[in-house]
Every structure is written in C-alpha cells, then in structure tokens.
Amino acid sequence: MPSHTGDGLLRTVKFSERHEVTESVAGVERVGVVGCGQMGAGIAEVCARSGLEVLVAETTGEALEIGRTRLVNSLGKAADRGKLSRQECDAALERLTFTTDLGDFADRDLVIEAVIENEQVKTEIFQVLDQVVTRPDAILASNTSSIPLVKLAVATSRPDQVIGIHFFNPAPIQRLVELIPALTTGEETIKRAEHVVGQVLGKHTIRAQDRSGFVVNALLIPYLLSAIRMFESGIASREDIDNGMELGCAHPMGPLKLADLIGLDTVASVADSMYTEFKEPLYAAPPLLQRMVDAGRLGRKAGAGFYTYS
Ligand SMILES: NC(=O)c1ccc[n+]([C@@H]2O[C@H](COP(=O)([O-])OP(=O)(O)OC[C@H]3O[C@@H](n4cnc5c(N)ncnc54)[C@H](O)[C@@H]3O)[C@@H](O)[C@H]2O)c1
C-alpha cells in the first residue's frame, strides 16, 4: 500500500513484493483515464497497481461495464499468475472508480485519453477536459498512436500541458512507453510526465518527435501492411506468413496475429494518419484491411479478424 509523508509529495510505491521504491510523484496522485477499451483498461490497471487513484470514463453504462469486466479479469489473471498478491489485487481494485461523466475529472492531476483513433473524437475530448479539469498544472495526455499531438494541444487553452504518453498492448505487460512532446509542450510537463511514467509506473520511456507513428509504429505499421498485402495477393496462407516470422525470425507473434491483437480498425487508422502525414505508399492501407474493418472483423476484440477467437 502507498504510504504518504507529511507533505504529500513523497510516497512509497509498491510495484510488487519484489520492488519497493520511494519517489516523488511530481504531484500526480489522481489519474483519469478516458476510454476503457483494450488500452484504457490496461493503462488504468497499470496506474492502480502503482498506487495511484484512478477514475475511468466511458461513453455509456454498457461500455463501462464491458471495460470494468475486462479490467477486473486482467487483475484477477495477474493475481492467479503470481504477478501480484491477492491483497495487492484488492487494493488496486479499491483505487479504481468508474464514470460516464467527464465532469467528474475536475480534480485529476493527470488525464490519459485512450479512446478510438479518431482525430475529431479526441479533439472534442480535449476541449471538454480543458473545461472541466480545474487543477492549473494538470497534465492532459493522449495515448494516440499517430494523431499529431499539437492538434490536440491547440484545442485546449493550455497547450504547454498536453503531451503524448503512448503505452503498448497489453499495457500491464509491455515495458515501453513513448513520450511525445508537441511543439507547444512545456519542459515542466515533459519532466513530470517522464517522472510519473518512469518512476511511478515503472516503465521504460523513449522520447519521439511529434511525427505520425512516432518510433515504434513508424517501423511496425509498414511491416504489418506488407504482411496483409502478401496475404491479399495470395503469396502465402495466413498461417505460413505468421509461422514464417515466428519460427524464422523468433518473433513472439506473427504479423497477422499481431494486427488482430492491435485491432484492425486501429491499424487502419494509424496507417491512414501516417499516409496523410508522409504520402509514402508503404503507409497506404491495402484494400483488404479496409474491407475487414467495414465488415466489423476488427480482430481479437471483435472475435474475428484474420483468425477467429472464442
Ligand atoms: N490497440 C493497440 O495495440 C494500441 C496500442 C497503443 C496505442 N493505441 C491507441 O490507444 C487508443 C485506444 O485504442 P484501443 O485499442 O484501446 O481501442 P478500443 O477500440 O479497444 O477502445 C476504445 C474505447 O474508447 C471508447 N470511447 C470512444 N469514444 C469515447 C468517448 N468520447 N469517451 C470515452 N470513451 C470513448 C470506446 O467505447 C472504446 O471502449 C487509440 O488511440 C489507439 O491508437 C492502441
């Protein structure tokens, strides 16, 4: 359990039975997560497990219930696998609350937006957050994979406090987080974000410029699109493409399985943003990807993509 010192700026954050570190939390104790899909649920879990108080928002009660179940199940699995004790699991659950009203985010020190990869939807959320979050030095972050952070920053009256904090899927397991300052982001915001993500959440951070795709997706998306093109043109079966990279290059997961895990709508949206930014043919989404998205075959989260899932 976190223990507070007198001034409230220092606390002991217990990541697991094995690690115990004392760190300044840079004034971040109350986190808000907007969106409780694959990424929002994972980010909320990471924050709650690290001792932060987390409020999670979704669009409807139904979406909230689906997200809450995803989160509770994930924490339960982590406890079953011995990644955290039952006590820690219960303590993390106690730190989590849920809402469908962004107005409840008034007292948040840090908000991480993790809704669908759609510029208009994200921009509107940043406008609302700007209105409702009252703490003057609150950090407003986006988990976007490809949308220019500066566009979200200038939608607010505090563009110096907006930054990209890009987690990887599944967030409780993947160690990397990309930090993406916009042209407008202040040095203080960057330092505090780096501190919270690195020291409190225990992630490895890398910095990237505000260019669509940042570091990892700029390398990964052309690879995934190439695999989809290869499958579409009939060069090899989906299994052979995936086995080729798993058994031939020791990748833990082949590209079509990975695209299913990420979500084909997300892969398509990220590719579109990167294509819009660079006009490079290697970022152009192949027609099959778009047709699968149109058909609702979004990958693992929808039960069907390149593979089917129970
Ligand atoms: N899937 C990945 O592997 C991955 C990895 C890193 C970053 N990202 C990024 O994270 C973000 C979310 O991706 P995801 O995979 O979790 O998508 P997802 O489809 O699993 O979840 C998106 C969630 O956002 C919710 N939502 C939509 N509009 C909302 C609103 N106005 N307010 C609150 N909630 C709203 C939806 O109900 C849904 O639950 C995207 O920006 C994506 O690019 C995804």
The ligand as an SDF file (V2000), in Angstrom:
LIG
                    3D

 44 48  0  0  0  0  0  0  0  0999 V2000
   -4.6070   -1.4600  -29.7120 N   0  0  0  0  0  0  0  0  0  0  0  0
   -3.3240   -1.2200  -29.5790 C   0  0  0  0  0  0  0  0  0  0  0  0
   -2.4880   -2.1310  -29.7230 O   0  0  0  0  0  0  0  0  0  0  0  0
   -2.8440    0.1660  -29.2270 C   0  0  0  0  0  0  0  0  0  0  0  0
   -1.5420    0.3330  -28.7550 C   0  0  0  0  0  0  0  0  0  0  0  0
   -1.1060    1.6160  -28.3810 C   0  0  0  0  0  0  0  0  0  0  0  0
   -1.9660    2.6980  -28.5280 C   0  0  0  0  0  0  0  0  0  0  0  0
   -3.2320    2.5040  -29.0020 N   0  0  0  0  0  0  0  0  0  0  0  0
   -4.1090    3.6750  -29.0740 C   0  0  0  0  0  0  0  0  0  0  0  0
   -4.9580    3.6630  -27.9390 O   0  0  0  0  0  0  0  0  0  0  0  0
   -6.2320    4.2370  -28.2750 C   0  0  0  0  0  0  0  0  0  0  0  0
   -7.3220    3.2460  -27.9310 C   0  0  0  0  0  0  0  0  0  0  0  0
   -7.1140    2.0490  -28.6440 O   0  0  0  0  0  0  0  0  0  0  0  0
   -7.7860    0.6790  -28.1590 P   0  0  0  0  0  0  0  0  0  0  0  0
   -7.0610   -0.4120  -28.8300 O   0  0  0  0  0  0  0  0  0  0  0  0
   -7.9500    0.6780  -26.6670 O   0  0  0  0  0  0  0  0  0  0  0  0
   -9.2500    0.8230  -28.8290 O   0  0  0  0  0  0  0  0  0  0  0  0
  -10.6040    0.1020  -28.3820 P   0  0  0  0  0  0  0  0  0  0  0  0
  -11.4750    0.1250  -29.5760 O   0  0  0  0  0  0  0  0  0  0  0  0
  -10.3120   -1.1950  -27.7210 O   0  0  0  0  0  0  0  0  0  0  0  0
  -11.1970    1.0640  -27.2500 O   0  0  0  0  0  0  0  0  0  0  0  0
  -11.6120    2.3840  -27.4790 C   0  0  0  0  0  0  0  0  0  0  0  0
  -12.6180    2.7240  -26.3970 C   0  0  0  0  0  0  0  0  0  0  0  0
  -12.8840    4.1230  -26.4430 O   0  0  0  0  0  0  0  0  0  0  0  0
  -14.2330    4.2860  -26.0510 C   0  0  0  0  0  0  0  0  0  0  0  0
  -14.6810    5.6270  -26.4620 N   0  0  0  0  0  0  0  0  0  0  0  0
  -14.9430    6.0810  -27.7130 C   0  0  0  0  0  0  0  0  0  0  0  0
  -15.3310    7.3780  -27.6430 N   0  0  0  0  0  0  0  0  0  0  0  0
  -15.2740    7.7280  -26.3270 C   0  0  0  0  0  0  0  0  0  0  0  0
  -15.5710    8.9230  -25.6030 C   0  0  0  0  0  0  0  0  0  0  0  0
  -15.9710   10.0280  -26.2470 N   0  0  0  0  0  0  0  0  0  0  0  0
  -15.4100    8.9220  -24.2560 N   0  0  0  0  0  0  0  0  0  0  0  0
  -14.9950    7.8060  -23.5930 C   0  0  0  0  0  0  0  0  0  0  0  0
  -14.7250    6.6510  -24.2290 N   0  0  0  0  0  0  0  0  0  0  0  0
  -14.8610    6.6140  -25.5670 C   0  0  0  0  0  0  0  0  0  0  0  0
  -14.9540    3.1560  -26.7820 C   0  0  0  0  0  0  0  0  0  0  0  0
  -16.2220    2.9110  -26.1790 O   0  0  0  0  0  0  0  0  0  0  0  0
  -13.9610    2.0080  -26.5720 C   0  0  0  0  0  0  0  0  0  0  0  0
  -14.2390    1.2630  -25.4060 O   0  0  0  0  0  0  0  0  0  0  0  0
   -6.1500    4.6120  -29.7510 C   0  0  0  0  0  0  0  0  0  0  0  0
   -5.7740    5.9640  -29.8440 O   0  0  0  0  0  0  0  0  0  0  0  0
   -5.0400    3.7100  -30.2810 C   0  0  0  0  0  0  0  0  0  0  0  0
   -4.4000    4.2380  -31.4020 O   0  0  0  0  0  0  0  0  0  0  0  0
   -3.6900    1.2640  -29.3360 C   0  0  0  0  0  0  0  0  0  0  0  0
  1  2  1  0
  2  3  2  0
  2  4  1  0
  4  5  1  0
  4 44  2  0
  5  6  2  0
  6  7  1  0
  7  8  2  0
  8  9  1  0
  8 44  1  0
  9 10  1  0
  9 42  1  0
 10 11  1  0
 11 12  1  0
 11 40  1  0
 12 13  1  0
 13 14  1  0
 14 15  2  0
 14 16  1  0
 14 17  1  0
 17 18  1  0
 18 19  2  0
 18 20  1  0
 18 21  1  0
 21 22  1  0
 22 23  1  0
 23 24  1  0
 23 38  1  0
 24 25  1  0
 25 26  1  0
 25 36  1  0
 26 27  1  0
 26 35  1  0
 27 28  2  0
 28 29  1  0
 29 30  1  0
 29 35  2  0
 30 31  1  0
 30 32  2  0
 32 33  1  0
 33 34  2  0
 34 35  1  0
 36 37  1  0
 36 38  1  0
 38 39  1  0
 40 41  1  0
 40 42  1  0
 42 43  1  0
M  CHG  2   8   1  16  -1
M  END
$$$$
